[in-house]
Amino acid sequence: MKNDNIGFKSKTIHHNIQKKSNRYLVNVPVYHGSTVVFSTLHEFDHSREDYKNKNILVYGRLGTPTTFALEELIADMENGFGGLAVSSGLSAVTISLLSFLSAGDHLLIADTVYGPTRKFCDTFVNRIGVEVTYYDPTIGSAIENLIQKNTRCLYMESPGSLTFEVQDVPTLVSIAKRNSITTIMDNTWASPYFYRPLDHGVNVSVTSATKYIVGHSDAMLGLIVSDETHYAEIRSCRTTLGHCVSPDDIYLGIRGAKTLCVRMEQHHQNALELATWLQSQPDVIRVIHPAFSSCPGHEFWKRDFDGASSLFSFEVERRDRAALASFLDNLKFFSIGLGWGGYGSLVVPINPELVRTATTWKSDAQLIRLHVGLEDIDDLKKDIELGLKRYRELS
């Protein structure tokens, strides 16, 4: 269903429902298959040529009807030309970058990006002869001072997933376009429900669908959406690198997308209420949430985003590891774990100073990141309140 005249919620729910090719089933079937057979040599010869232009069955690694259904859905959700499914969020990042970078090129990338993205740039990207420059996410129009004659890509993540600086994306994109630079943005924090990068001029949007799209912490999945100009190059790179996704994981992505809207609204409500409550707690030094005016780039969040997701951080006085363990080990509803976006709440201590080069994290406090799930908000408050009490008493 490609229809710009219907609402986002209706689009996600009714996309691909009751298609004749699905035998009018409500949900897209899971197609397991590798080999595709053809009735005639003519069909075989034309299938590979047709694949360059549209989703068509050629070989299982290149996609099945299950794959194509999710790719069409995410492209529709993000108002893009085409979508591509890959094995993880990091795969979505690496494939997007490798699609446009070659030896001798220069890459501009936000200093607050996801840690594995930074590692990929510091190792593999450097190794193939690409110069990498990290920039302050609050740089705005001054990004022009960092552009070189060989700058090929500008990579953004907004907000950053540790310290949540929100970037002035339209300004950065405008400058990049004037300099013929491809723009890529990690949109995992907001999901397509709260933000659609291509609507703001970005060329390529990448999402770790492992998180909010799947929504149940039980599948690894990455999604890429691009405009028409950049789609073929990304698709070719994905095919060349041999990336594909299990149809069962694809199915979980499709299923999760159907309830994305209601889950994101609940994440928004729970996280904002908990963050507001934390601001009033005597042990909390600072809460870092894009919806708060104290967060760097809050004005851009307020201008460009339709809501806030589950993820934010707060600071407490830095104490020893035993005190931190007393806080985190005995939480009832917040589990200690990496990742986010699922139905259950998560907590993890973080150290931004370890993963920055262009900027400095100026704080002596202990930063704790929360993913606020779908539990009853009073239970979550009580859980954190008791944890803070243990932290305070063990000092």
Legacy VTK file of the C-alpha trace (Angstrom):
# vtk DataFile Version 3.0
C-alpha trace
ASCII
DATASET POLYDATA
POINTS 395 float
0.000 0.000 0.000
1.757 3.138 -1.232
-0.561 5.936 -0.245
0.594 9.249 1.179
-2.982 10.269 1.968
-3.468 7.894 4.904
-2.142 8.123 8.449
1.031 6.437 9.647
-0.825 3.969 11.879
-3.147 2.878 9.088
-0.192 2.554 6.734
1.734 0.199 9.007
-1.278 -1.996 9.752
-2.787 -2.297 6.289
0.362 -2.520 4.188
0.441 -5.833 2.293
-2.702 -7.179 3.968
-4.948 -9.449 1.907
-2.870 -9.264 -1.249
-3.886 -11.808 -3.828
-0.341 -13.163 -3.870
-0.744 -13.970 -0.146
-3.970 -15.853 -0.859
-5.703 -13.081 1.118
-4.110 -14.051 4.424
-3.972 -11.217 6.954
-0.266 -11.788 7.630
2.448 -12.284 5.029
3.454 -15.981 4.993
6.980 -17.060 5.868
8.683 -18.270 2.696
11.603 -20.621 3.334
13.643 -21.186 0.223
16.978 -20.896 -1.511
16.601 -22.257 -5.042
14.017 -20.719 -7.354
13.124 -22.738 -10.454
11.939 -21.391 -13.803
9.608 -22.888 -16.384
11.573 -21.723 -19.385
15.005 -20.482 -20.367
13.357 -17.195 -21.336
12.068 -16.712 -17.761
15.487 -17.570 -16.357
17.324 -15.162 -18.641
14.980 -12.272 -17.879
14.724 -12.863 -14.119
18.230 -11.614 -13.418
17.714 -8.532 -15.553
14.347 -7.831 -13.942
15.882 -8.118 -10.463
17.897 -4.957 -11.108
14.681 -2.958 -11.335
12.215 -4.562 -8.934
11.672 -7.199 -6.259
11.513 -10.468 -8.132
12.368 -14.031 -7.145
15.759 -15.090 -8.479
17.539 -16.818 -5.584
16.755 -17.014 -1.884
19.739 -14.919 -0.805
18.395 -12.042 -2.906
15.036 -12.113 -1.166
11.751 -13.980 -0.880
8.194 -12.616 -0.824
8.571 -12.331 2.969
11.687 -10.188 2.548
10.102 -8.005 -0.102
7.041 -7.394 2.087
9.151 -5.930 4.919
11.324 -3.918 2.536
8.260 -2.385 0.904
6.726 -1.685 4.311
9.757 0.125 5.757
10.163 2.176 2.566
6.519 3.211 2.855
6.886 4.033 6.561
9.912 6.266 5.924
8.638 7.769 2.657
11.626 6.397 0.764
12.128 4.983 -2.700
13.227 1.539 -1.559
13.982 -0.499 1.529
16.557 -3.219 2.145
16.684 -5.820 4.910
20.027 -6.939 6.354
21.164 -9.121 9.229
21.578 -6.481 11.970
21.574 -2.777 12.691
25.357 -2.710 12.419
25.091 -4.382 9.004
22.755 -1.602 7.912
25.420 0.916 8.974
28.382 -0.844 7.377
26.654 -1.616 4.082
25.436 1.976 3.754
28.924 3.347 4.325
30.664 0.825 2.060
28.198 1.623 -0.720
29.646 5.115 -1.112
33.200 5.105 0.258
36.350 4.247 -1.677
40.078 4.606 -1.091
41.028 8.280 -1.017
37.614 9.475 0.197
36.869 11.441 3.356
34.075 10.639 5.827
32.508 13.058 8.330
30.856 11.289 11.247
29.267 12.471 14.495
31.416 11.996 17.584
28.468 10.504 19.489
27.725 7.548 17.206
26.972 4.007 18.313
30.177 2.364 19.587
30.365 -0.449 16.980
29.893 2.148 14.213
32.941 4.007 15.531
34.932 0.775 15.726
34.071 -0.045 12.099
35.240 3.405 11.004
38.411 3.294 13.089
39.397 -0.133 11.788
37.941 -1.308 8.487
37.147 2.090 6.951
40.611 3.399 7.798
42.166 0.219 6.469
40.645 0.664 3.009
42.162 4.133 2.749
39.310 6.387 3.806
40.078 9.349 6.072
37.634 9.676 8.975
36.897 12.932 10.807
34.633 12.978 13.859
32.655 16.150 14.493
30.856 17.699 17.435
27.143 16.827 17.013
26.238 20.393 18.004
28.411 21.875 15.240
25.535 23.096 13.039
26.558 25.250 10.061
30.222 25.144 11.127
30.350 21.656 9.601
31.313 23.459 6.390
34.743 24.139 7.897
35.436 20.386 8.051
34.471 19.586 4.470
37.324 18.635 2.166
37.443 18.278 -1.606
37.249 14.491 -1.189
34.464 14.416 1.440
32.090 11.764 0.173
29.723 11.046 3.098
28.263 12.758 6.141
27.063 10.263 8.756
24.693 11.388 11.522
23.114 9.745 14.554
20.507 11.918 16.208
20.054 11.806 19.107
23.275 10.061 20.117
22.426 6.822 21.921
24.527 7.543 25.027
24.325 11.283 25.681
21.429 12.235 23.383
22.665 15.346 21.607
20.149 16.214 18.883
21.611 17.488 15.619
20.336 20.241 13.355
19.795 17.773 10.524
18.222 20.144 7.951
21.188 22.534 8.248
23.742 19.724 7.944
21.890 18.213 4.986
21.634 21.544 3.190
25.378 22.089 3.444
26.097 18.500 2.388
23.894 18.836 -0.696
25.678 22.011 -1.756
28.910 20.038 -1.653
27.541 16.868 -3.349
27.974 14.804 -0.182
25.831 11.735 0.506
24.041 11.927 3.872
23.328 8.884 6.040
21.505 8.899 9.370
21.004 6.293 12.085
17.328 6.637 13.020
17.138 3.831 15.587
16.416 6.018 18.642
13.266 7.596 17.229
12.050 4.818 14.907
10.070 5.803 11.795
7.109 6.606 14.027
8.740 9.655 15.638
11.136 10.717 12.871
11.604 10.099 9.152
15.064 11.253 7.976
14.236 11.349 4.277
11.488 13.885 4.985
14.299 16.164 6.206
16.449 15.697 3.138
18.656 12.804 4.277
19.620 10.409 1.473
19.866 7.165 3.464
18.211 6.109 6.732
19.502 3.128 8.726
17.687 1.450 11.597
18.498 -1.355 13.972
15.141 -3.072 13.590
16.335 -5.433 16.332
15.066 -2.747 18.664
11.687 -1.008 18.199
10.588 -2.585 14.903
10.884 -6.165 16.193
10.044 -4.893 19.670
10.342 -8.166 21.580
14.129 -8.661 21.962
14.068 -11.907 19.994
15.487 -11.209 16.515
18.483 -9.504 14.907
17.510 -7.289 11.982
18.664 -4.151 10.195
16.819 -1.968 7.695
18.012 0.591 5.159
15.788 3.088 3.353
17.071 5.416 0.662
15.997 7.873 -1.976
15.924 6.803 -5.614
19.357 8.197 -6.460
21.183 6.031 -3.913
19.059 2.874 -3.834
20.694 0.835 -6.615
24.184 1.373 -5.225
23.210 0.170 -1.753
21.310 -2.807 -3.123
24.293 -3.793 -5.259
26.644 -3.520 -2.263
24.379 -5.672 -0.101
24.182 -8.320 -2.818
27.937 -8.292 -3.423
28.688 -8.694 0.295
26.281 -11.629 0.525
23.961 -10.268 3.191
20.595 -11.908 3.742
18.180 -12.439 6.621
16.306 -15.485 7.895
12.662 -15.352 6.778
11.612 -16.076 10.367
13.392 -12.934 11.578
11.886 -10.972 8.694
8.455 -12.189 9.777
9.093 -10.985 13.341
10.009 -7.585 11.894
6.767 -7.409 9.919
4.725 -8.502 12.912
6.450 -6.017 15.215
5.895 -3.155 12.791
2.130 -3.645 13.074
2.188 -2.633 16.753
5.063 -0.137 16.532
2.816 2.900 16.949
1.097 1.868 20.161
4.343 0.634 21.682
6.202 3.829 20.832
3.456 5.948 22.348
3.659 3.928 25.581
7.480 4.100 25.579
7.213 7.867 25.118
4.740 8.237 27.973
6.561 5.961 30.424
10.031 7.323 29.721
8.981 10.954 29.920
7.145 10.402 33.194
10.062 8.514 34.711
12.572 11.110 33.506
10.480 13.929 34.977
10.199 12.054 38.271
13.972 11.433 38.350
14.599 15.181 38.125
12.978 15.545 41.547
15.068 12.842 43.237
17.771 14.209 45.583
20.379 11.637 44.492
20.059 12.519 40.797
22.430 15.198 39.524
21.090 15.517 35.984
18.663 13.849 33.599
19.577 13.850 29.902
16.449 13.512 27.773
15.862 15.195 24.375
12.446 16.434 25.505
14.056 18.514 28.278
15.315 22.001 27.466
18.624 21.210 29.214
19.492 18.566 26.606
21.848 19.807 23.849
19.823 20.277 20.673
16.460 20.155 22.445
15.187 22.902 20.122
15.828 20.634 17.117
14.037 17.723 18.790
11.065 19.993 19.468
11.069 21.274 15.870
11.635 18.026 13.991
10.472 15.024 16.038
6.959 13.746 16.705
7.850 12.269 20.088
10.554 10.736 22.266
11.433 7.094 22.633
12.289 4.920 25.623
15.973 5.732 25.917
17.609 8.415 28.093
20.339 8.786 30.730
20.761 10.261 34.178
23.710 11.078 36.418
24.399 10.212 40.028
27.479 10.829 42.138
30.309 8.534 41.059
31.066 5.899 43.696
32.871 2.557 43.762
31.809 -0.536 41.861
30.316 -2.143 44.971
27.914 0.770 45.416
26.964 0.626 41.744
26.357 -3.112 42.064
24.106 -2.530 45.065
22.005 -0.208 42.910
21.783 -2.341 39.780
21.993 -5.958 40.946
18.764 -5.939 42.915
16.470 -4.093 40.526
13.276 -6.033 39.948
11.966 -4.598 36.683
15.117 -3.130 35.109
17.430 -5.865 33.842
21.119 -5.138 33.228
21.670 -5.561 29.521
22.829 -4.092 26.236
20.375 -3.142 23.539
16.969 -1.570 23.959
13.628 -1.263 22.224
11.960 -4.350 23.668
8.937 -4.541 25.941
11.013 -4.941 29.133
13.031 -2.223 30.857
16.842 -2.260 30.804
19.623 -0.422 32.624
23.346 -0.125 31.958
26.136 2.096 33.355
28.017 3.982 30.631
31.242 5.940 30.255
30.995 8.377 27.314
34.539 9.635 27.884
35.865 6.330 26.525
34.276 6.723 23.091
34.916 10.352 22.095
37.696 12.065 20.197
36.317 15.312 18.759
34.559 16.347 21.954
35.130 15.938 25.678
32.602 14.528 28.119
32.837 16.994 31.013
31.410 15.223 34.024
32.768 13.391 37.062
29.404 11.764 37.741
28.290 8.209 37.010
26.061 8.089 33.927
23.330 5.451 33.817
21.268 4.720 30.715
17.681 3.517 30.959
15.466 1.837 28.400
11.975 2.300 29.821
9.726 -0.575 28.863
5.987 -1.117 28.915
5.569 -2.001 32.586
3.392 -0.057 35.032
5.123 3.257 35.606
4.639 3.182 39.396
6.489 -0.133 39.555
9.373 1.339 37.566
9.583 4.402 39.811
9.597 2.269 42.944
12.295 0.034 41.482
14.611 2.967 40.767
13.772 4.634 44.090
14.864 1.547 46.033
17.977 1.233 43.880
18.966 4.830 44.598
18.383 4.208 48.302
20.758 1.203 48.232
23.309 3.271 46.322
23.123 6.069 48.848
23.314 3.824 51.915
26.352 1.882 50.714
28.438 5.023 50.216
LINES 1 396
395 0 1 2 3 4 5 6 7 8 9 10 11 12 13 14 15 16 17 18 19 20 21 22 23 24 25 26 27 28 29 30 31 32 33 34 35 36 37 38 39 40 41 42 43 44 45 46 47 48 49 50 51 52 53 54 55 56 57 58 59 60 61 62 63 64 65 66 67 68 69 70 71 72 73 74 75 76 77 78 79 80 81 82 83 84 85 86 87 88 89 90 91 92 93 94 95 96 97 98 99 100 101 102 103 104 105 106 107 108 109 110 111 112 113 114 115 116 117 118 119 120 121 122 123 124 125 126 127 128 129 130 131 132 133 134 135 136 137 138 139 140 141 142 143 144 145 146 147 148 149 150 151 152 153 154 155 156 157 158 159 160 161 162 163 164 165 166 167 168 169 170 171 172 173 174 175 176 177 178 179 180 181 182 183 184 185 186 187 188 189 190 191 192 193 194 195 196 197 198 199 200 201 202 203 204 205 206 207 208 209 210 211 212 213 214 215 216 217 218 219 220 221 222 223 224 225 226 227 228 229 230 231 232 233 234 235 236 237 238 239 240 241 242 243 244 245 246 247 248 249 250 251 252 253 254 255 256 257 258 259 260 261 262 263 264 265 266 267 268 269 270 271 272 273 274 275 276 277 278 279 280 281 282 283 284 285 286 287 288 289 290 291 292 293 294 295 296 297 298 299 300 301 302 303 304 305 306 307 308 309 310 311 312 313 314 315 316 317 318 319 320 321 322 323 324 325 326 327 328 329 330 331 332 333 334 335 336 337 338 339 340 341 342 343 344 345 346 347 348 349 350 351 352 353 354 355 356 357 358 359 360 361 362 363 364 365 366 367 368 369 370 371 372 373 374 375 376 377 378 379 380 381 382 383 384 385 386 387 388 389 390 391 392 393 394
